[in-house]
Amino acid sequence: MSVMWFRRDLRLDDLPALGAASESGDPVLGLFVLDDALLKPSGGPRRDFLFRSLSALDEQLDGRLLVVKGDPATVVPKVAKAVDADEVHVSADYGPYGRERDERVGKRVSLHATGSPYAIAPGRVTKDNGEPYRVFSPYFRQWMNHGWRGPAETSEKTATWLDPSDVSGLPRRAKIPTEKDASEAPAGEKAALDEWKEFLGRIEGYDDERNRPDLDSTSRMSVYLKYGNIHPRTILKDLSTLRNEGSAAYRRQIAWRDFYADILFQRPDSARENYDKKFDGIDVDSGKHADIMFEAWKEGRTGFPIVDAGMRQLASEKWMHNRVRMIVASFLVKDLHLPWWRGARYFMNQLVDGDLANNQHGWQWTAGTGTDASPYFRVFNPITQGEKFDPAGDYVRRWVPELRGIEGKAVHALKGGRPKEYPEPIVDHGHERQVAIVRFNSLPPRE
């Protein structure tokens, strides 16, 4: 007997841990633990997607998924003992909390990790001397040279699934919760595969259009990768059959995801602290005025149309286009002079696809504090960014109804005047850019 403990791998296809759990031919118990240490810090959108993914997985297992609530170090050993399981199988977790949790659980049960949520597990792509990479481009070259395994041949038929109703002594079975703060993204393995198939039909234009928030040009697969409704190996296999710039650009995005996971694995402190410690000394704004600016940013009423459109999209869809994420992050850090972690924390609360490694290091890239970081003097101009990437103004008009009467790209600069119901800019971008550069120049040179 064995236990398949699901975590960030809520699927049955291409799941190496499931193959390992069923290898003996004995029945397998499917388990998920509702762990408050993870659920409480998660925003409502992420909890909602998780719960709906669990419901989809339970349906795939004909109602035989055991969902329990509690500390995994306590409940997992109880479950294993109740079913007389010799082994508990998992996909390896490389996040700071996941590693600590698995160490505690592994002291009480025989815990076997097979596979990971990544194409190449953190720690495996290194320089020739074994040191980790700090810069993406050489990491990417080595990532391509290293290669990755093909999809694991598993499905719902791989194992004989044990019905927890037939077992006595198990912890109390919990009902899969629901969450009011929901996103519209369909959840579960079937939804992920359907979304991926749909995107493949238009991936050829991805490289040219991926920075355009006014177009439906991105895959929106990030949330499915976050919860393992699909594995990157499945994606990479399909990409290997294509020969166009769009598929190559998308493969590079999968590598970025692996890179940031690797960075977080090497430096767990970078989830909360500056990766480049010299930035610990940078001057940031605080106090009541800073809080007022932060609230205006959150609510999408900064007076900068592309920034406000992005923040309103986030509030409505629990998702934001990646180019716009960079624009609003730059505005918070370099126009409002607030610490990156305030914005990163808000994003993690709001985003349905909030992933610790991707989110924190994406913010640090924009702030200039991270690995492979954007140069400190790169301060996105929200007006020119809007004109370049939303050239007809359609994205802004969709999310900022006060500006729907303004045609074309004029919606970004508003040189002809702004409607009285739309706020004036809360800062002078040109002035704040200079302030940001002065503050960055006060720091010692980057190592």
Number of C-alpha atoms within 10 A of each C-alpha: 18 24 27 25 24 23 20 19 25 27 26 25 22 21 25 20 26 30 21 20 27 22 14 12 12 15 19 26 26 25 21 20 18 19 13 13 13 11 13 10 12 18 20 23 26 27 22 21 26 26 19 20 23 24 21 21 25 18 13 18 17 12 14 18 25 24 20 22 17 14 15 21 17 12 18 26 19 17 23 22 14 14 21 12 19 13 17 27 24 26 21 21 23 22 19 16 13 14 14 13 16 19 13 14 20 16 11 14 18 14 20 17 15 17 20 21 25 23 23 22 19 23 17 12 24 17 12 8 6 10 11 17 21 16 14 17 14 13 20 19 12 16 21 14 10 12 11 16 12 13 18 17 13 18 15 15 10 17 23 13 20 21 17 20 11 8 11 9 11 19 16 11 13 13 11 17 13 15 15 9 15 18 20 12 18 15 24 26 24 16 17 24 17 11 17 20 15 12 18 17 9 15 26 20 16 23 17 13 17 22 18 21 22 19 13 14 20 21 17 18 18 20 22 29 23 22 25 25 25 29 26 25 20 18 21 19 14 14 18 11 9 14 10 14 15 21 23 17 18 21 17 16 12 19 23 18 18 25 28 22 26 26 24 23 21 18 13 18 12 21 22 14 18 22 23 16 13 14 18 13 12 15 16 16 15 12 7 9 10 15 13 11 20 17 13 16 25 22 14 24 22 23 17 28 27 32 29 22 24 28 25 23 21 22 16 15 16 25 26 23 19 15 16 23 21 18 20 26 26 25 26 22 24 30 25 23 23 22 20 26 18 12 21 22 17 12 26 21 17 24 23 31 24 24 20 20 21 22 21 26 28 24 24 28 22 27 29 25 25 24 20 16 20 16 13 17 15 15 23 19 16 22 19 14 17 26 18 14 20 22 18 18 24 18 21 28 22 15 21 21 12 16 21 16 10 17 12 15 18 17 29 24 17 15 8 9 10 16 14 8 9 16 15 13 12 15 14 10 20 11 10 17 21 15 16 22 15 13 17 20 13 11 14 10 8 9 6
